């Protein structure tokens, strides 16, 4: 508001006509209203970034028991198909209906309840549960290339990732970009020449 008054006073000092000042006021008022509207947007209406807000939570807290290598209660959560399929207790996610989704009910139980998930390591943070809830309400869409799905790009393609000498390496550009989006860390791309095994340049 102080900036608005400052700009108005500048308009007067610059000798703007009444009509010009009126237009300036209208323009600035519209800008302020737009800013207030965007800042007042309810949390539930904000689009969830699956790669940053949801997948890391699932990976850190759920995959040990419900991942690619282990499926406790016949439930896997590491791919979109597995999440939607559910497990022994049926569907755990109802896209568009977080309140009716079993996964939210289990995550939201009291910390002393024997059915709370995850069973070890303490309950999830409130913000983490809210992010998963909003993701479900927004359709539970699994971002392309996130998680094990990128390993299915091409049969026999080198898509593994790991660390060697303190440097993370990835088999595909897609998997590297997904990791960068998930962690928020910058990456340095290095191209290997197809005719040799040595590094040929930086990109």
NORSULSUL-V505033 format. One record per residue. N is the residue number from 1. RES is the residue in one letter. PSI is psi in degrees with one decimal (* if undefined). D_CENTER is the distance of its C-alpha to the mean C-alpha in whole Angstrom. Layout:
{{N & RES & PSI & D_CENTER} {N & RES & PSI & D_CENTER}}
This chain:
{{1 & X & -38.5 & 34} {2 & X & -38.9 & 36} {3 & X & -37.1 & 35} {4 & X & -46.7 & 36} {5 & X & -37.4 & 39} {6 & X & -44.5 & 40} {7 & X & -38.7 & 39} {8 & X & -43.2 & 42} {9 & X & -35.8 & 44} {10 & X & -38.0 & 44} {11 & X & -38.3 & 44} {12 & X & -44.4 & 48} {13 & X & -27.9 & 49} {14 & X & -4.5 & 48} {15 & X & 29.8 & 50} {16 & X & 147.8 & 48} {17 & X & 165.4 & 50} {18 & X & -40.9 & 49} {19 & X & -43.4 & 47} {20 & X & -41.7 & 45} {21 & X & -36.7 & 44} {22 & X & -41.4 & 43} {23 & X & -38.2 & 41} {24 & X & -43.0 & 39} {25 & X & -44.1 & 39} {26 & X & -42.1 & 38} {27 & X & -48.2 & 35} {28 & X & -36.3 & 34} {29 & X & -41.1 & 34} {30 & X & -39.9 & 31} {31 & X & -44.5 & 29} {32 & X & -41.6 & 29} {33 & X & -40.0 & 28} {34 & X & -40.3 & 25} {35 & X & -43.8 & 24} {36 & X & -38.4 & 25} {37 & X & -41.3 & 23} {38 & X & -37.9 & 20} {39 & X & -24.8 & 20} {40 & X & 4.8 & 21} {41 & X & 126.4 & 18} {42 & X & 148.3 & 18} {43 & X & -36.7 & 14} {44 & X & -21.6 & 14} {45 & X & -11.3 & 15} {46 & X & 134.6 & 12} {47 & X & 131.2 & 9} {48 & X & 135.2 & 6} {49 & X & 98.9 & 3} {50 & X & -44.2 & 3} {51 & X & -29.7 & 4} {52 & X & -33.6 & 3} {53 & X & -26.6 & 4} {54 & X & -54.8 & 5} {55 & X & -45.0 & 7} {56 & X & -33.5 & 8} {57 & X & -44.1 & 10} {58 & X & -43.5 & 11} {59 & X & -41.8 & 12} {60 & X & -28.8 & 14} {61 & X & -15.5 & 16} {62 & X & -31.5 & 16} {63 & X & -24.0 & 17} {64 & X & -36.1 & 20} {65 & X & -22.4 & 22} {66 & X & 54.3 & 20} {67 & X & -157.2 & 19} {68 & X & -35.1 & 21} {69 & X & -21.6 & 24} {70 & X & 138.3 & 24} {71 & X & 77.2 & 24} {72 & X & 134.1 & 25} {73 & X & 28.8 & 27} {74 & X & 28.4 & 26} {75 & X & 127.3 & 22} {76 & X & 141.9 & 19} {77 & X & 15.0 & 16} {78 & X & -6.2 & 15} {79 & X & 159.9 & 15} {80 & X & -44.5 & 14} {81 & X & -42.4 & 18} {82 & X & -39.0 & 19} {83 & X & -45.9 & 16} {84 & X & -27.9 & 18} {85 & X & -39.7 & 21} {86 & X & -160.9 & 21} {87 & X & -147.7 & 24} {88 & X & -32.8 & 28} {89 & X & 5.9 & 27} {90 & X & -159.3 & 26} {91 & X & 139.4 & 22} {92 & X & -14.3 & 20} {93 & X & 132.2 & 17} {94 & X & 97.6 & 19} {95 & X & 127.7 & 16} {96 & X & -6.6 & 17} {97 & X & 78.2 & 19} {98 & X & -35.0 & 17} {99 & X & -23.6 & 20} {100 & X & 1.2 & 22} {101 & X & 128.0 & 19} {102 & X & -36.8 & 21} {103 & X & -38.0 & 18} {104 & X & -38.8 & 17} {105 & X & -40.9 & 21} {106 & X & -37.7 & 21} {107 & X & -26.5 & 18} {108 & X & 1.0 & 20} {109 & X & 161.9 & 24} {110 & X & 147.4 & 26} {111 & X & -22.0 & 26} {112 & X & -3.5 & 29} {113 & X & 133.8 & 29} {114 & X & -16.1 & 29} {115 & X & 1.9 & 27} {116 & X & 146.4 & 24} {117 & X & 139.5 & 21} {118 & X & 150.2 & 20} {119 & X & -22.7 & 24} {120 & X & 154.9 & 24} {121 & X & 2.7 & 22} {122 & X & 158.8 & 22} {123 & X & 160.2 & 20} {124 & X & 157.2 & 16} {125 & X & 152.2 & 16} {126 & X & -41.4 & 16} {127 & X & -34.5 & 13} {128 & X & -42.8 & 11} {129 & X & -39.4 & 13} {130 & X & -37.8 & 12} {131 & X & -43.4 & 9} {132 & X & -39.3 & 10} {133 & X & -45.5 & 13} {134 & X & -36.5 & 11} {135 & X & -43.0 & 9} {136 & X & -45.1 & 12} {137 & X & -27.6 & 14} {138 & X & 11.4 & 12} {139 & X & -3.3 & 14} {140 & X & 44.5 & 11} {141 & X & 132.6 & 11} {142 & X & 118.3 & 10} {143 & X & 137.9 & 8} {144 & X & 135.2 & 12} {145 & X & -2.4 & 13} {146 & X & 134.0 & 10} {147 & X & -151.0 & 12} {148 & X & -13.3 & 16} {149 & X & -29.6 & 16} {150 & X & -16.4 & 16} {151 & X & -7.5 & 20} {152 & X & 15.7 & 21} {153 & X & -54.3 & 21} {154 & X & 136.5 & 25} {155 & X & 128.4 & 28} {156 & X & 1.9 & 29} {157 & X & 148.1 & 26} {158 & X & 104.9 & 25} {159 & X & 11.1 & 22} {160 & X & 161.1 & 22} {161 & X & 160.7 & 21} {162 & X & -165.4 & 22} {163 & X & 141.0 & 24} {164 & X & 121.9 & 27} {165 & X & 30.4 & 29} {166 & X & 2.3 & 26} {167 & X & 129.0 & 24} {168 & X & 136.1 & 21} {169 & X & 150.8 & 22} {170 & X & 145.0 & 21} {171 & X & -23.3 & 22} {172 & X & 155.2 & 21} {173 & X & -38.0 & 19} {174 & X & -44.9 & 16} {175 & X & -33.6 & 15} {176 & X & -42.3 & 16} {177 & X & -37.0 & 14} {178 & X & -44.0 & 11} {179 & X & -39.1 & 12} {180 & X & -40.3 & 12} {181 & X & -35.9 & 9} {182 & X & -41.7 & 7} {183 & X & -19.7 & 10} {184 & X & 11.4 & 11} {185 & X & 144.2 & 14} {186 & X & 156.1 & 17} {187 & X & 151.6 & 18} {188 & X & 118.4 & 22} {189 & X & 131.1 & 23} {190 & X & 125.0 & 26} {191 & X & 133.9 & 28} {192 & X & 133.5 & 31} {193 & X & 138.0 & 34} {194 & X & -19.2 & 34} {195 & X & -0.9 & 38} {196 & X & 177.8 & 38} {197 & X & 5.7 & 35} {198 & X & 156.6 & 35} {199 & X & 132.1 & 33} {200 & X & -15.8 & 34} {201 & X & 171.4 & 32} {202 & X & 146.5 & 29} {203 & X & * & 26}}
